[in-house]
Amino acid sequence: MKKEIKTALLLFAVLTLLTGVIYTAAVTVLARLIFPKQSSGSIISTPAGIPVGSVLIGQPFTGQGYFWSRPSSTPDFPYNPMASGGSNLGPTNKVLLDKISARVHTLAAADITAPVPSDMVEGSGSALDPDISLASALVQVPRIARERHIPGAEVRGLVKAYTRGRWYLFLTVPRVNVLKLNLALDKLR
C-alpha cells in the first residue's frame, strides 16, 4: 500500500509538472513567437501608449458621432469577455423579439431608416463580435456625417479604407472593425 501511494504521488507530481508547467510554458512561448500580436490581446493604444481596446473583442460605442457596434447579449454588462456566448434565445422567443424591436426603435430614433442590416439588431454567437458588416457601416454614414459635420463622401471613404474583404473569396461578408474605424474617425476631426 505504501508503494502504491508513493507511485501515485510521484506520477501526480510528474504529470503536474508536464501538463501544468512545461506544456503551458511551451504553448505560451510558441504563441508569442508565431502570433505575437494576437497572443498579447491585439491591444490598440493611443500614441501616448494608453490602451483603448482590443481589435478582437467588441465594445460599446453609444455616441451619435461614432459607428455603433453589433449588439452584445452578455449578461451583467455588455461586451463582457468573461461571459462570452450567445443568448440561446430562439427566433420566436418574446424576450429576443422585444430586444430586436427596441434596437430597431433606437435605430429609427437615430434616423437610420434604410433597410436595417440584421447585424445591427442581432447579437453574434460570441456576443463580442468586434466587426460589423459593410452594410451596417454604410447605413450609419449619414448619422455620423451629420453629427460630426463631415461630408458623407469623406466618411464613406473612411469606411471603404477600413473594410476587409471576404475570407478565401466566399467566407463571411465584407466587414469593418468598429474600434479601428472609430479611432480613424477621431483622427479626422
PASEBA-1860 file (N, C-alpha, C; in nm, 3 decimals):
! residues 189
1> MKKEIKTA> 0.083/-0.120/0.000/0.000/0.000/0.000/0.088/0.126/0.000 ~ 0.194/0.124/0.078/0.285/0.239/0.086/0.349/0.265/-0.050 ~ 0.383/0.158/-0.122/0.446/0.170/-0.253/0.350/0.232/-0.355 ~ 0.222/0.194/-0.351/0.123/0.248/-0.444/0.100/0.397/-0.420 ~ 0.095/0.436/-0.294/0.077/0.578/-0.260/0.197/0.659/-0.308 ~ 0.317/0.607/-0.286/0.439/0.675/-0.329/0.440/0.687/-0.482 ~ 0.401/0.580/-0.554/0.395/0.582/-0.701/0.290/0.682/-0.749 ~ 0.175/0.682/-0.686/0.067/0.774/-0.724/0.111/0.919/-0.704
9> LLLFAVLT> 0.175/0.951/-0.591/0.222/1.087/-0.565/0.330/1.129/-0.664 ~ 0.420/1.037/-0.696/0.525/1.066/-0.793/0.464/1.092/-0.931 ~ 0.369/1.007/-0.972/0.301/1.026/-1.100/0.225/1.158/-1.103 ~ 0.159/1.191/-0.993/0.088/1.318/-0.982/0.184/1.435/-1.000 ~ 0.298/1.431/-0.935/0.397/1.539/-0.944/0.452/1.551/-1.086 ~ 0.485/1.437/-1.149/0.540/1.439/-1.284/0.437/1.493/-1.383 ~ 0.312/1.447/-1.375/0.208/1.494/-1.466/0.175/1.642/-1.442 ~ 0.176/1.685/-1.319/0.154/1.827/-1.288/0.264/1.912/-1.351
17> LLTGVIYT> 0.387/1.867/-1.339/0.499/1.940/-1.398/0.487/1.942/-1.551 ~ 0.455/1.826/-1.611/0.444/1.818/-1.757/0.328/1.900/-1.812 ~ 0.209/1.878/-1.758/0.090/1.944/-1.813/0.063/2.083/-1.756 ~ 0.103/2.105/-1.634/0.074/2.234/-1.571/0.181/2.338/-1.591 ~ 0.305/2.295/-1.611/0.415/2.391/-1.621/0.480/2.386/-1.760 ~ 0.534/2.272/-1.796/0.610/2.262/-1.921/0.520/2.286/-2.042 ~ 0.406/2.217/-2.050/0.315/2.234/-2.163/0.265/2.379/-2.172 ~ 0.225/2.435/-2.061/0.174/2.573/-2.059/0.282/2.671/-2.104
25> AAVTVLAR> 0.403/2.653/-2.055/0.513/2.741/-2.094/0.544/2.726/-2.243 ~ 0.544/2.604/-2.293/0.574/2.581/-2.435/0.469/2.646/-2.525 ~ 0.341/2.629/-2.491/0.235/2.689/-2.572/0.244/2.841/-2.567 ~ 0.273/2.896/-2.452/0.285/3.042/-2.439/0.401/3.094/-2.522 ~ 0.514/3.029/-2.516/0.631/3.073/-2.593/0.603/3.062/-2.743 ~ 0.546/2.949/-2.786/0.514/2.933/-2.928/0.414/3.039/-2.975 ~ 0.313/3.065/-2.895/0.213/3.166/-2.932/0.279/3.303/-2.945 ~ 0.367/3.337/-2.854/0.435/3.467/-2.861/0.524/3.477/-2.983
33> LIFPKQSS> 0.584/3.365/-3.024/0.670/3.365/-3.141/0.591/3.366/-3.271 ~ 0.488/3.284/-3.281/0.414/3.268/-3.406/0.306/3.375/-3.423 ~ 0.235/3.408/-3.315/0.127/3.507/-3.319/0.149/3.614/-3.212 ~ 0.251/3.697/-3.226/0.283/3.791/-3.117/0.171/3.891/-3.086 ~ 0.106/3.943/-3.189/0.002/4.043/-3.167/-0.123/3.980/-3.105 ~ -0.167/3.867/-3.162/-0.288/3.801/-3.112/-0.269/3.748/-2.971 ~ -0.152/3.693/-2.941/-0.131/3.633/-2.809/-0.124/3.737/-2.698 ~ -0.100/3.861/-2.736/-0.099/3.967/-2.634/-0.230/4.044/-2.631
41> GSIISTPA> -0.332/3.993/-2.701/-0.466/4.053/-2.694/-0.497/4.151/-2.804 ~ -0.405/4.177/-2.896/-0.427/4.271/-3.006/-0.477/4.406/-2.955 ~ -0.410/4.456/-2.854/-0.448/4.584/-2.793/-0.402/4.700/-2.880 ~ -0.492/4.796/-2.900/-0.459/4.919/-2.970/-0.440/5.027/-2.864 ~ -0.333/5.104/-2.878/-0.303/5.211/-2.783/-0.299/5.345/-2.855 ~ -0.315/5.451/-2.779/-0.301/5.586/-2.833/-0.152/5.611/-2.857 ~ -0.119/5.718/-2.930/0.024/5.750/-2.947/0.097/5.770/-2.813 ~ 0.022/5.805/-2.709/0.082/5.822/-2.576/0.098/5.690/-2.503
49> GIPVGSVL> 0.054/5.580/-2.566/0.069/5.448/-2.505/-0.046/5.405/-2.416 ~ -0.156/5.478/-2.419/-0.272/5.443/-2.337/-0.358/5.342/-2.413 ~ -0.381/5.223/-2.357/-0.463/5.124/-2.427/-0.608/5.171/-2.439 ~ -0.665/5.152/-2.559/-0.805/5.192/-2.580/-0.895/5.074/-2.609 ~ -0.839/4.959/-2.643/-0.923/4.842/-2.668/-0.851/4.738/-2.749 ~ -0.919/4.628/-2.770/-0.867/4.518/-2.849/-0.944/4.509/-2.980 ~ -0.873/4.478/-3.088/-0.940/4.462/-3.216/-1.011/4.328/-3.224 ~ -0.993/4.243/-3.123/-1.054/4.110/-3.124/-1.183/4.101/-3.043
57> IGQPFTGQ> -1.211/4.202/-2.961/-1.328/4.199/-2.873/-1.410/4.326/-2.895 ~ -1.537/4.308/-2.924/-1.626/4.422/-2.944/-1.642/4.503/-2.817 ~ -1.678/4.627/-2.834/-1.703/4.714/-2.720/-1.811/4.814/-2.758 ~ -1.879/4.868/-2.658/-1.991/4.957/-2.689/-1.944/5.096/-2.732 ~ -2.007/5.146/-2.835/-1.992/5.285/-2.876/-2.134/5.337/-2.884 ~ -2.168/5.433/-2.801/-2.306/5.480/-2.795/-2.323/5.623/-2.845 ~ -2.214/5.695/-2.862/-2.225/5.833/-2.907/-2.278/5.844/-3.048 ~ -2.353/5.948/-3.077/-2.411/5.968/-3.210/-2.303/5.988/-3.316
65> GYFWSRPS> -2.186/6.035/-3.277/-2.079/6.060/-3.373/-1.987/5.942/-3.395 ~ -2.027/5.825/-3.349/-1.945/5.704/-3.364/-2.025/5.594/-3.433 ~ -1.951/5.505/-3.500/-2.014/5.386/-3.554/-2.051/5.296/-3.437 ~ -2.170/5.242/-3.441/-2.217/5.155/-3.335/-2.178/5.011/-3.364 ~ -2.145/4.941/-3.260/-2.107/4.800/-3.271/-2.230/4.712/-3.282 ~ -2.203/4.587/-3.313/-2.308/4.486/-3.314/-2.356/4.467/-3.170 ~ -2.486/4.448/-3.146/-2.534/4.432/-3.009/-2.470/4.314/-2.937 ~ -2.452/4.329/-2.808/-2.397/4.223/-2.725/-2.507/4.164/-2.638
73> STPDFPYN> -2.503/4.034/-2.620/-2.604/3.969/-2.535/-2.543/3.912/-2.408 ~ -2.424/3.960/-2.371/-2.362/3.907/-2.249/-2.440/3.956/-2.127 ~ -2.451/3.870/-2.026/-2.522/3.912/-1.905/-2.439/4.011/-1.824 ~ -2.500/4.071/-1.727/-2.438/4.166/-1.636/-2.410/4.300/-1.702 ~ -2.315/4.305/-1.795/-2.290/4.428/-1.868/-2.246/4.393/-2.011 ~ -2.277/4.480/-2.108/-2.247/4.448/-2.248/-2.098/4.429/-2.274 ~ -2.069/4.339/-2.366/-1.933/4.312/-2.414/-1.842/4.261/-2.304 ~ -1.897/4.186/-2.210/-1.819/4.128/-2.101/-1.746/4.005/-2.155
81> PMASGGSN> -1.613/4.011/-2.172/-1.542/3.897/-2.230/-1.542/3.774/-2.140 ~ -1.570/3.790/-2.013/-1.574/3.676/-1.922/-1.706/3.600/-1.933 ~ -1.803/3.658/-2.003/-1.935/3.593/-2.017/-1.969/3.571/-2.164 ~ -1.867/3.548/-2.245/-1.888/3.531/-2.388/-1.980/3.414/-2.418 ~ -2.069/3.435/-2.512/-2.161/3.330/-2.554/-2.291/3.390/-2.601 ~ -2.362/3.316/-2.679/-2.491/3.363/-2.730/-2.596/3.364/-2.620 ~ -2.708/3.422/-2.651/-2.817/3.431/-2.554/-2.899/3.303/-2.550 ~ -2.887/3.220/-2.652/-2.965/3.097/-2.665/-3.116/3.123/-2.672
89> LGPTNKVL> -3.154/3.241/-2.715/-3.295/3.273/-2.733/-3.333/3.237/-2.876 ~ -3.439/3.160/-2.891/-3.484/3.117/-3.023/-3.554/3.228/-3.098 ~ -3.575/3.211/-3.230/-3.632/3.317/-3.312/-3.776/3.353/-3.278 ~ -3.845/3.271/-3.202/-3.982/3.304/-3.163/-3.992/3.345/-3.016 ~ -3.879/3.355/-2.948/-3.877/3.390/-2.806/-3.916/3.537/-2.790 ~ -4.012/3.564/-2.704/-4.060/3.700/-2.684/-3.951/3.795/-2.635 ~ -3.862/3.747/-2.548/-3.753/3.831/-2.497/-3.664/3.878/-2.613 ~ -3.627/3.786/-2.701/-3.545/3.821/-2.816/-3.620/3.917/-2.909
97> LDKISARV> -3.746/3.889/-2.936/-3.823/3.976/-3.024/-3.836/4.117/-2.966 ~ -3.854/4.126/-2.834/-3.861/4.258/-2.769/-3.728/4.332/-2.779 ~ -3.616/4.259/-2.762/-3.484/4.322/-2.774/-3.462/4.375/-2.915 ~ -3.496/4.295/-3.014/-3.479/4.337/-3.153/-3.568/4.457/-3.183 ~ -3.691/4.454/-3.135/-3.783/4.566/-3.156/-3.728/4.694/-3.094 ~ -3.675/4.684/-2.973/-3.616/4.801/-2.906/-3.497/4.854/-2.985 ~ -3.415/4.764/-3.038/-3.298/4.806/-3.117/-3.341/4.875/-3.246 ~ -3.447/4.823/-3.310/-3.498/4.886/-3.432/-3.549/5.026/-3.401
105> HTLAAADI> -3.619/5.043/-3.288/-3.668/5.175/-3.248/-3.553/5.270/-3.218 ~ -3.447/5.221/-3.156/-3.329/5.304/-3.128/-3.267/5.352/-3.259 ~ -3.256/5.262/-3.356/-3.200/5.300/-3.486/-3.290/5.400/-3.557 ~ -3.421/5.379/-3.550/-3.514/5.473/-3.613/-3.505/5.611/-3.548 ~ -3.487/5.615/-3.416/-3.472/5.742/-3.346/-3.345/5.815/-3.388 ~ -3.246/5.739/-3.436/-3.121/5.798/-3.484/-3.125/5.824/-3.634 ~ -3.245/5.820/-3.693/-3.267/5.844/-3.836/-3.202/5.739/-3.926 ~ -3.190/5.618/-3.877/-3.145/5.508/-3.963/-3.272/5.438/-4.008
113> TAPVPSDM> -3.318/5.478/-4.126/-3.446/5.429/-4.176/-3.432/5.338/-4.296 ~ -3.312/5.330/-4.351/-3.291/5.238/-4.464/-3.314/5.096/-4.415 ~ -3.329/5.001/-4.505/-3.339/4.864/-4.455/-3.222/4.834/-4.361 ~ -3.255/4.794/-4.241/-3.154/4.775/-4.137/-3.090/4.637/-4.152 ~ -2.957/4.631/-4.166/-2.891/4.500/-4.173/-2.912/4.423/-4.043 ~ -2.921/4.293/-4.055/-2.952/4.210/-3.937/-2.848/4.223/-3.827 ~ -2.721/4.246/-3.862/-2.621/4.254/-3.756/-2.628/4.385/-3.677 ~ -2.717/4.475/-3.715/-2.739/4.596/-3.634/-2.837/4.569/-3.521
121> VEGSGSAL> -2.915/4.461/-3.532/-3.017/4.434/-3.430/-3.003/4.297/-3.364 ~ -2.918/4.211/-3.421/-2.900/4.077/-3.365/-2.756/4.060/-3.319 ~ -2.738/4.000/-3.202/-2.604/3.975/-3.150/-2.538/3.859/-3.222 ~ -2.407/3.849/-3.208/-2.332/3.738/-3.268/-2.331/3.619/-3.174 ~ -2.278/3.508/-3.219/-2.271/3.387/-3.137/-2.186/3.405/-3.013 ~ -2.080/3.485/-3.023/-1.994/3.505/-2.906/-2.039/3.624/-2.822 ~ -2.123/3.709/-2.877/-2.169/3.833/-2.814/-2.059/3.936/-2.803 ~ -1.944/3.911/-2.866/-1.829/4.001/-2.857/-1.773/4.038/-2.993
129> DPDISLAS> -1.850/4.023/-3.099/-1.801/4.046/-3.234/-1.748/4.188/-3.249 ~ -1.620/4.204/-3.287/-1.563/4.337/-3.300/-1.594/4.404/-3.433 ~ -1.652/4.329/-3.527/-1.676/4.379/-3.662/-1.825/4.396/-3.688 ~ -1.854/4.486/-3.781/-1.988/4.496/-3.836/-1.977/4.477/-3.987 ~ -2.086/4.443/-4.050/-2.085/4.426/-4.195/-2.067/4.562/-4.262 ~ -2.021/4.558/-4.385/-2.007/4.681/-4.462/-2.142/4.752/-4.473 ~ -2.248/4.674/-4.491/-2.383/4.733/-4.500/-2.419/4.807/-4.371 ~ -2.383/4.751/-4.255/-2.412/4.816/-4.127/-2.333/4.946/-4.112
137> ALVQVPRI> -2.211/4.946/-4.161/-2.131/5.069/-4.154/-2.189/5.176/-4.246 ~ -2.224/5.136/-4.368/-2.274/5.235/-4.464/-2.408/5.295/-4.423 ~ -2.492/5.217/-4.358/-2.622/5.270/-4.316/-2.606/5.374/-4.204 ~ -2.492/5.374/-4.137/-2.467/5.469/-4.028/-2.398/5.597/-4.077 ~ -2.349/5.597/-4.201/-2.273/5.711/-4.253/-2.349/5.843/-4.244 ~ -2.476/5.853/-4.286/-2.544/5.983/-4.278/-2.551/6.039/-4.136 ~ -2.578/5.952/-4.038/-2.586/5.998/-3.899/-2.451/6.052/-3.852 ~ -2.345/5.983/-3.882/-2.212/6.024/-3.838/-2.169/6.151/-3.910
145> ARERHIPG> -2.194/6.159/-4.039/-2.160/6.280/-4.115/-2.233/6.401/-4.059 ~ -2.361/6.383/-4.027/-2.441/6.493/-3.971/-2.388/6.534/-3.834 ~ -2.362/6.437/-3.747/-2.318/6.466/-3.610/-2.179/6.530/-3.606 ~ -2.091/6.487/-3.694/-1.953/6.537/-3.693/-1.929/6.651/-3.791 ~ -2.031/6.686/-3.867/-2.020/6.792/-3.968/-1.907/6.761/-4.067 ~ -1.907/6.638/-4.115/-1.811/6.591/-4.213/-1.890/6.549/-4.337 ~ -1.841/6.578/-4.456/-1.913/6.531/-4.575/-1.930/6.379/-4.576 ~ -2.047/6.334/-4.616/-2.076/6.191/-4.620/-1.977/6.114/-4.705
153> AEVRGLVK> -1.931/6.175/-4.814/-1.835/6.108/-4.902/-1.704/6.080/-4.829 ~ -1.665/6.171/-4.741/-1.541/6.151/-4.664/-1.558/6.037/-4.564 ~ -1.673/6.029/-4.501/-1.699/5.919/-4.406/-1.707/5.786/-4.481 ~ -1.775/5.786/-4.598/-1.781/5.663/-4.679/-1.643/5.620/-4.724 ~ -1.558/5.715/-4.758/-1.420/5.683/-4.797/-1.343/5.619/-4.684 ~ -1.368/5.667/-4.562/-1.303/5.608/-4.445/-1.352/5.465/-4.423 ~ -1.482/5.445/-4.439/-1.539/5.310/-4.426/-1.474/5.218/-4.529 ~ -1.465/5.265/-4.652/-1.405/5.183/-4.758/-1.259/5.149/-4.726
161> AYTRGRWY> -1.186/5.246/-4.672/-1.044/5.224/-4.640/-1.027/5.119/-4.530 ~ -1.124/5.106/-4.441/-1.113/5.012/-4.329/-1.194/4.884/-4.351 ~ -1.246/4.864/-4.470/-1.323/4.744/-4.500/-1.229/4.629/-4.535 ~ -1.255/4.516/-4.470/-1.182/4.393/-4.503/-1.275/4.306/-4.586 ~ -1.219/4.243/-4.687/-1.299/4.161/-4.777/-1.332/4.025/-4.720 ~ -1.385/3.942/-4.806/-1.422/3.806/-4.767/-1.298/3.723/-4.743 ~ -1.310/3.621/-4.659/-1.202/3.525/-4.640/-1.211/3.423/-4.751 ~ -1.103/3.398/-4.819/-1.098/3.297/-4.924/-1.208/3.315/-5.028
169> LFLTVPRV> -1.239/3.438/-5.059/-1.333/3.478/-5.163/-1.480/3.448/-5.137 ~ -1.514/3.362/-5.043/-1.655/3.330/-5.023/-1.697/3.322/-4.877 ~ -1.604/3.314/-4.785/-1.641/3.305/-4.644/-1.661/3.445/-4.586 ~ -1.762/3.463/-4.508/-1.804/3.588/-4.442/-1.850/3.692/-4.544 ~ -1.881/3.808/-4.494/-1.918/3.922/-4.577/-1.813/4.030/-4.557 ~ -1.802/4.126/-4.648/-1.710/4.237/-4.623/-1.745/4.302/-4.489 ~ -1.644/4.329/-4.408/-1.668/4.375/-4.271/-1.570/4.485/-4.232 ~ -1.606/4.554/-4.125/-1.527/4.666/-4.076/-1.509/4.650/-3.926
177> NVLKLNLA> -1.387/4.668/-3.878/-1.361/4.664/-3.735/-1.404/4.799/-3.676 ~ -1.498/4.796/-3.584/-1.558/4.919/-3.531/-1.457/5.003/-3.453 ~ -1.373/4.941/-3.373/-1.275/5.016/-3.295/-1.178/5.090/-3.387 ~ -1.123/5.020/-3.484/-1.028/5.084/-3.577/-1.096/5.197/-3.653 ~ -1.219/5.174/-3.698/-1.291/5.275/-3.775/-1.319/5.398/-3.689 ~ -1.362/5.380/-3.564/-1.391/5.494/-3.478/-1.263/5.571/-3.440 ~ -1.153/5.501/-3.422/-1.027/5.570/-3.394/-0.983/5.653/-3.515 ~ -1.000/5.598/-3.635/-0.968/5.673/-3.756/-1.063/5.794/-3.771
185> LDKLR> -1.186/5.775/-3.733/-1.284/5.884/-3.739/-1.243/5.997/-3.645 ~ -1.195/5.962/-3.526/-1.148/6.064/-3.432/-1.028/6.143/-3.486 ~ -0.947/6.078/-3.568/-0.831/6.147/-3.626/-0.872/6.248/-3.733 ~ -0.990/6.226/-3.796/-1.037/6.321/-3.896/-1.067/6.456/-3.832 ~ -1.143/6.452/-3.724/-1.182/6.576/-3.654/-1.222/6.545/-3.513
END
